[in-house]
Amino acid sequence: MLLRRHGAELVSCTENIDNTPSGKLLYGLLAEITQFYSGNLAQEVMKGLLRKAEEGGTPCRAPIGYLNGRKTVEGVTFASLEPDPDRADLVRRCLEQYATGESP
């Protein structure tokens, strides 16, 4: 609708989307299918991240103070977190200072 308001027209090389009732119906159906695909994909990604976390893996990059690693348990390799030997003590000290209200 925004395109039409500004005088532009959608032209598809693969679909017969025009200003006829059939073209409008096809456009609406394709828009709904795309919306469903996007919502379903987001749901599946969240499901995969949750499953990975439940299995002990890490679903994202390591936070500061940790390093991403790989572990093999009973023949299954998965991502894991390992303390960063260069930063772990600094991060621990900062968190302790924040928790106690101690100034640096």
Distance bins in CASP14 RR format, pairs under 12 A and 6 or more apart:
PFRMAT RR
TARGET T0000
AUTHOR 0000-0000-0000
RMODE 2
METHOD distances of the structure
MODEL  1
1 7 0 0 0 0 0 1 0 0 0 0 0
1 8 0 0 0 0 0 1 0 0 0 0 0
1 9 0 0 0 0 0 1 0 0 0 0 0
1 10 0 0 0 0 0 1 0 0 0 0 0
1 24 0 0 0 0 0 1 0 0 0 0 0
1 27 0 0 0 0 0 1 0 0 0 0 0
1 28 0 0 0 0 0 1 0 0 0 0 0
1 31 0 0 0 0 0 1 0 0 0 0 0
2 8 0 0 0 0 1 0 0 0 0 0 0
2 10 0 0 0 0 0 1 0 0 0 0 0
3 9 1 0 0 1 0 0 0 0 0 0 0
3 10 1 0 1 0 0 0 0 0 0 0 0
3 11 0 0 0 0 0 1 0 0 0 0 0
3 17 0 0 0 0 0 1 0 0 0 0 0
3 19 0 0 0 0 0 1 0 0 0 0 0
3 27 0 0 0 0 0 1 0 0 0 0 0
4 10 0 0 0 0 1 0 0 0 0 0 0
4 18 0 0 0 0 0 1 0 0 0 0 0
4 19 0 0 0 0 1 0 0 0 0 0 0
4 24 0 0 0 0 0 1 0 0 0 0 0
4 27 0 0 0 0 0 1 0 0 0 0 0
9 17 0 0 0 0 1 0 0 0 0 0 0
9 18 0 0 0 0 1 0 0 0 0 0 0
9 19 0 0 0 0 1 0 0 0 0 0 0
9 27 0 0 0 0 0 1 0 0 0 0 0
10 16 0 0 0 0 0 1 0 0 0 0 0
10 17 1 0 1 0 0 0 0 0 0 0 0
10 18 0 0 0 0 1 0 0 0 0 0 0
10 19 0 0 0 0 1 0 0 0 0 0 0
10 23 0 0 0 0 0 1 0 0 0 0 0
10 24 0 0 0 0 0 1 0 0 0 0 0
10 26 0 0 0 0 0 1 0 0 0 0 0
10 27 1 0 0 1 0 0 0 0 0 0 0
10 28 0 0 0 0 0 1 0 0 0 0 0
10 30 0 0 0 0 0 1 0 0 0 0 0
10 31 0 0 0 0 0 1 0 0 0 0 0
11 17 1 0 0 1 0 0 0 0 0 0 0
11 18 0 0 0 0 1 0 0 0 0 0 0
11 19 0 0 0 0 0 1 0 0 0 0 0
11 27 0 0 0 0 0 1 0 0 0 0 0
12 18 0 0 0 0 1 0 0 0 0 0 0
12 23 0 0 0 0 1 0 0 0 0 0 0
12 26 0 0 0 0 1 0 0 0 0 0 0
12 27 0 0 0 0 1 0 0 0 0 0 0
12 30 0 0 0 0 1 0 0 0 0 0 0
14 26 0 0 0 0 0 1 0 0 0 0 0
14 30 0 0 0 0 0 1 0 0 0 0 0
15 22 0 0 0 0 0 1 0 0 0 0 0
15 23 0 0 0 0 1 0 0 0 0 0 0
15 25 0 0 0 0 0 1 0 0 0 0 0
15 26 1 0 0 1 0 0 0 0 0 0 0
15 27 0 0 0 0 1 0 0 0 0 0 0
15 28 0 0 0 0 0 1 0 0 0 0 0
15 29 0 0 0 0 0 1 0 0 0 0 0
15 30 1 0 0 1 0 0 0 0 0 0 0
15 31 0 0 0 0 0 1 0 0 0 0 0
15 33 0 0 0 0 0 1 0 0 0 0 0
16 22 1 0 0 1 0 0 0 0 0 0 0
16 23 1 0 0 1 0 0 0 0 0 0 0
16 24 0 0 0 0 0 1 0 0 0 0 0
16 25 0 0 0 0 0 1 0 0 0 0 0
16 26 1 0 0 1 0 0 0 0 0 0 0
16 27 0 0 0 0 0 1 0 0 0 0 0
16 30 0 0 0 0 0 1 0 0 0 0 0
17 23 1 0 1 0 0 0 0 0 0 0 0
17 24 0 0 0 0 1 0 0 0 0 0 0
17 25 0 0 0 0 1 0 0 0 0 0 0
17 26 1 0 1 0 0 0 0 0 0 0 0
17 27 1 0 1 0 0 0 0 0 0 0 0
17 28 0 0 0 0 1 0 0 0 0 0 0
17 29 0 0 0 0 0 1 0 0 0 0 0
17 30 1 0 0 1 0 0 0 0 0 0 0
17 31 0 0 0 0 0 1 0 0 0 0 0
18 24 0 0 0 0 1 0 0 0 0 0 0
18 25 0 0 0 0 0 1 0 0 0 0 0
18 26 0 0 0 0 1 0 0 0 0 0 0
18 27 0 0 0 0 1 0 0 0 0 0 0
19 25 0 0 0 0 0 1 0 0 0 0 0
19 26 0 0 0 0 0 1 0 0 0 0 0
19 27 0 0 0 0 1 0 0 0 0 0 0
20 26 0 0 0 0 1 0 0 0 0 0 0
20 27 0 0 0 0 0 1 0 0 0 0 0
21 27 0 0 0 0 0 1 0 0 0 0 0
21 28 0 0 0 0 0 1 0 0 0 0 0
22 28 0 0 0 0 0 1 0 0 0 0 0
22 29 0 0 0 0 0 1 0 0 0 0 0
23 29 0 0 0 0 1 0 0 0 0 0 0
23 30 0 0 0 0 1 0 0 0 0 0 0
23 31 0 0 0 0 0 1 0 0 0 0 0
24 30 0 0 0 0 0 1 0 0 0 0 0
24 31 0 0 0 0 0 1 0 0 0 0 0
25 31 0 0 0 0 0 1 0 0 0 0 0
25 32 0 0 0 0 0 1 0 0 0 0 0
26 32 0 0 0 0 0 1 0 0 0 0 0
26 33 0 0 0 0 0 1 0 0 0 0 0
27 33 0 0 0 0 0 1 0 0 0 0 0
27 34 0 0 0 0 0 1 0 0 0 0 0
28 34 0 0 0 0 1 0 0 0 0 0 0
28 35 0 0 0 0 1 0 0 0 0 0 0
28 36 0 0 0 0 0 1 0 0 0 0 0
29 35 0 0 0 0 0 1 0 0 0 0 0
29 36 0 0 0 0 0 1 0 0 0 0 0
30 36 0 0 0 0 0 1 0 0 0 0 0
30 37 0 0 0 0 0 1 0 0 0 0 0
31 37 0 0 0 0 0 1 0 0 0 0 0
31 38 0 0 0 0 0 1 0 0 0 0 0
32 38 0 0 0 0 0 1 0 0 0 0 0
32 39 0 0 0 0 0 1 0 0 0 0 0
33 39 0 0 0 0 0 1 0 0 0 0 0
33 40 0 0 0 0 0 1 0 0 0 0 0
34 40 0 0 0 0 0 1 0 0 0 0 0
34 41 0 0 0 0 0 1 0 0 0 0 0
35 41 0 0 0 0 0 1 0 0 0 0 0
35 42 0 0 0 0 0 1 0 0 0 0 0
36 42 0 0 0 0 0 1 0 0 0 0 0
36 43 0 0 0 0 0 1 0 0 0 0 0
37 43 0 0 0 0 0 1 0 0 0 0 0
37 44 0 0 0 0 0 1 0 0 0 0 0
38 44 0 0 0 0 0 1 0 0 0 0 0
38 45 0 0 0 0 0 1 0 0 0 0 0
39 45 0 0 0 0 1 0 0 0 0 0 0
39 46 0 0 0 0 0 1 0 0 0 0 0
40 46 0 0 0 0 0 1 0 0 0 0 0
40 47 0 0 0 0 0 1 0 0 0 0 0
41 47 0 0 0 0 0 1 0 0 0 0 0
41 48 0 0 0 0 0 1 0 0 0 0 0
42 48 0 0 0 0 0 1 0 0 0 0 0
42 49 0 0 0 0 0 1 0 0 0 0 0
43 49 0 0 0 0 0 1 0 0 0 0 0
43 50 0 0 0 0 0 1 0 0 0 0 0
44 50 0 0 0 0 0 1 0 0 0 0 0
44 51 0 0 0 0 0 1 0 0 0 0 0
45 51 0 0 0 0 0 1 0 0 0 0 0
45 52 0 0 0 0 0 1 0 0 0 0 0
45 59 0 0 0 0 1 0 0 0 0 0 0
45 60 0 0 0 0 0 1 0 0 0 0 0
46 52 0 0 0 0 0 1 0 0 0 0 0
46 53 0 0 0 0 0 1 0 0 0 0 0
46 59 0 0 0 0 1 0 0 0 0 0 0
47 53 0 0 0 0 0 1 0 0 0 0 0
47 54 0 0 0 0 0 1 0 0 0 0 0
47 59 0 0 0 0 0 1 0 0 0 0 0
48 54 0 0 0 0 1 0 0 0 0 0 0
48 55 0 0 0 0 1 0 0 0 0 0 0
48 57 0 0 0 0 0 1 0 0 0 0 0
48 59 1 0 0 1 0 0 0 0 0 0 0
49 55 0 0 0 0 0 1 0 0 0 0 0
49 56 0 0 0 0 0 1 0 0 0 0 0
49 57 0 0 0 0 1 0 0 0 0 0 0
49 58 0 0 0 0 1 0 0 0 0 0 0
49 59 1 0 1 0 0 0 0 0 0 0 0
49 60 0 0 0 0 1 0 0 0 0 0 0
49 79 0 0 0 0 0 1 0 0 0 0 0
50 56 0 0 0 0 0 1 0 0 0 0 0
50 57 0 0 0 0 0 1 0 0 0 0 0
50 59 1 0 0 1 0 0 0 0 0 0 0
51 57 0 0 0 0 1 0 0 0 0 0 0
51 59 0 0 0 0 1 0 0 0 0 0 0
51 78 0 0 0 0 0 1 0 0 0 0 0
52 58 1 0 0 1 0 0 0 0 0 0 0
52 59 1 0 1 0 0 0 0 0 0 0 0
52 60 0 0 0 0 1 0 0 0 0 0 0
52 78 1 0 0 1 0 0 0 0 0 0 0
52 79 1 0 0 1 0 0 0 0 0 0 0
52 80 0 0 0 0 0 1 0 0 0 0 0
53 59 1 0 1 0 0 0 0 0 0 0 0
53 60 0 0 0 0 1 0 0 0 0 0 0
53 78 0 0 0 0 0 1 0 0 0 0 0
53 79 0 0 0 0 0 1 0 0 0 0 0
53 80 0 0 0 0 0 1 0 0 0 0 0
53 81 0 0 0 0 0 1 0 0 0 0 0
54 78 0 0 0 0 0 1 0 0 0 0 0
55 71 0 0 0 0 0 1 0 0 0 0 0
55 73 0 0 0 0 1 0 0 0 0 0 0
55 74 0 0 0 0 0 1 0 0 0 0 0
55 76 0 0 0 0 1 0 0 0 0 0 0
55 77 0 0 0 0 0 1 0 0 0 0 0
55 78 1 0 0 1 0 0 0 0 0 0 0
55 79 0 0 0 0 0 1 0 0 0 0 0
55 80 0 0 0 0 0 1 0 0 0 0 0
56 71 0 0 0 0 1 0 0 0 0 0 0
56 73 0 0 0 0 1 0 0 0 0 0 0
56 76 0 0 0 0 0 1 0 0 0 0 0
56 78 1 0 0 1 0 0 0 0 0 0 0
56 79 0 0 0 0 1 0 0 0 0 0 0
56 80 1 0 0 1 0 0 0 0 0 0 0
56 81 0 0 0 0 1 0 0 0 0 0 0
57 68 0 0 0 0 0 1 0 0 0 0 0
57 69 0 0 0 0 1 0 0 0 0 0 0
57 70 0 0 0 0 0 1 0 0 0 0 0
57 71 0 0 0 0 1 0 0 0 0 0 0
57 73 0 0 0 0 0 1 0 0 0 0 0
57 76 0 0 0 0 0 1 0 0 0 0 0
57 77 0 0 0 0 0 1 0 0 0 0 0
57 78 1 0 1 0 0 0 0 0 0 0 0
57 79 1 0 1 0 0 0 0 0 0 0 0
57 80 1 0 0 1 0 0 0 0 0 0 0
57 81 0 0 0 0 1 0 0 0 0 0 0
58 66 0 0 0 0 1 0 0 0 0 0 0
58 67 0 0 0 0 0 1 0 0 0 0 0
58 68 1 0 0 1 0 0 0 0 0 0 0
58 69 0 0 0 0 1 0 0 0 0 0 0
58 70 0 0 0 0 0 1 0 0 0 0 0
58 71 0 0 0 0 0 1 0 0 0 0 0
58 78 0 0 0 0 1 0 0 0 0 0 0
58 79 1 0 1 0 0 0 0 0 0 0 0
58 80 1 0 0 1 0 0 0 0 0 0 0
58 81 1 0 1 0 0 0 0 0 0 0 0
58 82 0 0 0 0 0 1 0 0 0 0 0
59 68 0 0 0 0 0 1 0 0 0 0 0
59 78 0 0 0 0 0 1 0 0 0 0 0
59 79 0 0 0 0 1 0 0 0 0 0 0
59 80 0 0 0 0 0 1 0 0 0 0 0
59 81 0 0 0 0 0 1 0 0 0 0 0
60 66 0 0 0 0 0 1 0 0 0 0 0
60 68 0 0 0 0 1 0 0 0 0 0 0
60 79 0 0 0 0 1 0 0 0 0 0 0
60 81 0 0 0 0 0 1 0 0 0 0 0
61 67 0 0 0 0 1 0 0 0 0 0 0
61 68 1 0 0 1 0 0 0 0 0 0 0
61 69 0 0 0 0 0 1 0 0 0 0 0
61 79 0 0 0 0 1 0 0 0 0 0 0
61 81 0 0 0 0 1 0 0 0 0 0 0
62 68 1 0 1 0 0 0 0 0 0 0 0
62 69 1 0 0 1 0 0 0 0 0 0 0
62 79 0 0 0 0 1 0 0 0 0 0 0
62 80 0 0 0 0 1 0 0 0 0 0 0
62 81 1 0 1 0 0 0 0 0 0 0 0
62 82 0 0 0 0 1 0 0 0 0 0 0
62 83 0 0 0 0 1 0 0 0 0 0 0
62 84 1 0 0 1 0 0 0 0 0 0 0
62 87 0 0 0 0 0 1 0 0 0 0 0
62 88 0 0 0 0 0 1 0 0 0 0 0
62 91 0 0 0 0 0 1 0 0 0 0 0
63 81 0 0 0 0 1 0 0 0 0 0 0
63 83 0 0 0 0 0 1 0 0 0 0 0
63 84 0 0 0 0 1 0 0 0 0 0 0
63 87 0 0 0 0 0 1 0 0 0 0 0
63 88 0 0 0 0 0 1 0 0 0 0 0
63 91 0 0 0 0 1 0 0 0 0 0 0
63 95 0 0 0 0 0 1 0 0 0 0 0
64 81 0 0 0 0 0 1 0 0 0 0 0
64 83 0 0 0 0 0 1 0 0 0 0 0
64 84 1 0 0 1 0 0 0 0 0 0 0
64 86 0 0 0 0 0 1 0 0 0 0 0
64 87 1 0 0 1 0 0 0 0 0 0 0
64 88 0 0 0 0 1 0 0 0 0 0 0
64 90 0 0 0 0 1 0 0 0 0 0 0
64 91 1 0 1 0 0 0 0 0 0 0 0
64 92 0 0 0 0 0 1 0 0 0 0 0
64 94 0 0 0 0 1 0 0 0 0 0 0
64 95 0 0 0 0 0 1 0 0 0 0 0
65 81 0 0 0 0 1 0 0 0 0 0 0
65 82 0 0 0 0 1 0 0 0 0 0 0
65 83 1 0 0 1 0 0 0 0 0 0 0
65 84 1 0 1 0 0 0 0 0 0 0 0
65 85 0 0 0 0 1 0 0 0 0 0 0
65 86 0 0 0 0 1 0 0 0 0 0 0
65 87 1 0 1 0 0 0 0 0 0 0 0
65 88 1 0 1 0 0 0 0 0 0 0 0
65 89 0 0 0 0 1 0 0 0 0 0 0
65 90 1 0 0 1 0 0 0 0 0 0 0
65 91 1 0 1 0 0 0 0 0 0 0 0
65 92 0 0 0 0 1 0 0 0 0 0 0
65 93 0 0 0 0 0 1 0 0 0 0 0
65 94 0 0 0 0 1 0 0 0 0 0 0
65 95 0 0 0 0 0 1 0 0 0 0 0
66 79 0 0 0 0 0 1 0 0 0 0 0
66 80 0 0 0 0 1 0 0 0 0 0 0
66 81 1 0 1 0 0 0 0 0 0 0 0
66 82 1 0 0 1 0 0 0 0 0 0 0
66 83 1 0 0 1 0 0 0 0 0 0 0
66 84 1 0 1 0 0 0 0 0 0 0 0
66 85 0 0 0 0 0 1 0 0 0 0 0
66 86 0 0 0 0 0 1 0 0 0 0 0
66 87 0 0 0 0 1 0 0 0 0 0 0
66 88 1 0 0 1 0 0 0 0 0 0 0
66 91 0 0 0 0 1 0 0 0 0 0 0
66 92 0 0 0 0 0 1 0 0 0 0 0
67 79 0 0 0 0 0 1 0 0 0 0 0
67 80 0 0 0 0 1 0 0 0 0 0 0
67 81 1 0 0 1 0 0 0 0 0 0 0
67 82 1 0 1 0 0 0 0 0 0 0 0
67 83 1 0 0 1 0 0 0 0 0 0 0
67 84 1 0 1 0 0 0 0 0 0 0 0
67 85 0 0 0 0 1 0 0 0 0 0 0
67 86 0 0 0 0 1 0 0 0 0 0 0
67 87 0 0 0 0 1 0 0 0 0 0 0
67 88 0 0 0 0 1 0 0 0 0 0 0
68 78 0 0 0 0 0 1 0 0 0 0 0
68 79 1 0 0 1 0 0 0 0 0 0 0
68 80 1 0 0 1 0 0 0 0 0 0 0
68 81 1 0 0 1 0 0 0 0 0 0 0
68 82 1 0 0 1 0 0 0 0 0 0 0
68 83 0 0 0 0 0 1 0 0 0 0 0
68 84 0 0 0 0 0 1 0 0 0 0 0
69 77 0 0 0 0 0 1 0 0 0 0 0
69 78 0 0 0 0 1 0 0 0 0 0 0
69 79 1 0 0 1 0 0 0 0 0 0 0
69 80 1 0 1 0 0 0 0 0 0 0 0
69 81 1 0 0 1 0 0 0 0 0 0 0
69 82 1 0 1 0 0 0 0 0 0 0 0
69 83 0 0 0 0 0 1 0 0 0 0 0
69 84 0 0 0 0 0 1 0 0 0 0 0
70 76 0 0 0 0 0 1 0 0 0 0 0
70 77 1 0 1 0 0 0 0 0 0 0 0
70 78 1 0 0 1 0 0 0 0 0 0 0
70 79 1 0 0 1 0 0 0 0 0 0 0
70 80 1 0 0 1 0 0 0 0 0 0 0
70 81 0 0 0 0 0 1 0 0 0 0 0
70 82 0 0 0 0 1 0 0 0 0 0 0
71 77 1 0 0 1 0 0 0 0 0 0 0
71 78 1 0 0 1 0 0 0 0 0 0 0
71 79 1 0 0 1 0 0 0 0 0 0 0
71 80 1 0 1 0 0 0 0 0 0 0 0
71 81 0 0 0 0 1 0 0 0 0 0 0
71 82 0 0 0 0 1 0 0 0 0 0 0
72 78 1 0 0 1 0 0 0 0 0 0 0
72 79 0 0 0 0 0 1 0 0 0 0 0
72 80 0 0 0 0 1 0 0 0 0 0 0
73 80 0 0 0 0 1 0 0 0 0 0 0
81 88 0 0 0 0 0 1 0 0 0 0 0
82 88 0 0 0 0 1 0 0 0 0 0 0
83 89 0 0 0 0 1 0 0 0 0 0 0
83 90 0 0 0 0 0 1 0 0 0 0 0
83 91 0 0 0 0 1 0 0 0 0 0 0
83 92 0 0 0 0 1 0 0 0 0 0 0
84 90 0 0 0 0 1 0 0 0 0 0 0
84 91 0 0 0 0 1 0 0 0 0 0 0
84 92 0 0 0 0 0 1 0 0 0 0 0
85 91 0 0 0 0 0 1 0 0 0 0 0
87 93 0 0 0 0 0 1 0 0 0 0 0
87 94 0 0 0 0 1 0 0 0 0 0 0
87 95 0 0 0 0 0 1 0 0 0 0 0
88 94 0 0 0 0 0 1 0 0 0 0 0
88 95 0 0 0 0 0 1 0 0 0 0 0
89 95 0 0 0 0 0 1 0 0 0 0 0
89 96 0 0 0 0 0 1 0 0 0 0 0
90 96 0 0 0 0 0 1 0 0 0 0 0
90 97 0 0 0 0 0 1 0 0 0 0 0
90 104 0 0 0 0 0 1 0 0 0 0 0
91 97 0 0 0 0 0 1 0 0 0 0 0
91 98 0 0 0 0 0 1 0 0 0 0 0
92 98 0 0 0 0 0 1 0 0 0 0 0
92 99 0 0 0 0 0 1 0 0 0 0 0
93 99 0 0 0 0 0 1 0 0 0 0 0
93 100 0 0 0 0 0 1 0 0 0 0 0
93 102 0 0 0 0 1 0 0 0 0 0 0
93 104 0 0 0 0 1 0 0 0 0 0 0
94 100 0 0 0 0 0 1 0 0 0 0 0
94 101 0 0 0 0 0 1 0 0 0 0 0
94 102 0 0 0 0 0 1 0 0 0 0 0
94 103 0 0 0 0 0 1 0 0 0 0 0
94 104 0 0 0 0 1 0 0 0 0 0 0
95 101 0 0 0 0 0 1 0 0 0 0 0
95 102 0 0 0 0 0 1 0 0 0 0 0
96 102 1 0 0 1 0 0 0 0 0 0 0
96 104 0 0 0 0 0 1 0 0 0 0 0
97 103 1 0 0 1 0 0 0 0 0 0 0
97 104 1 0 0 1 0 0 0 0 0 0 0
98 104 0 0 0 0 0 1 0 0 0 0 0
END
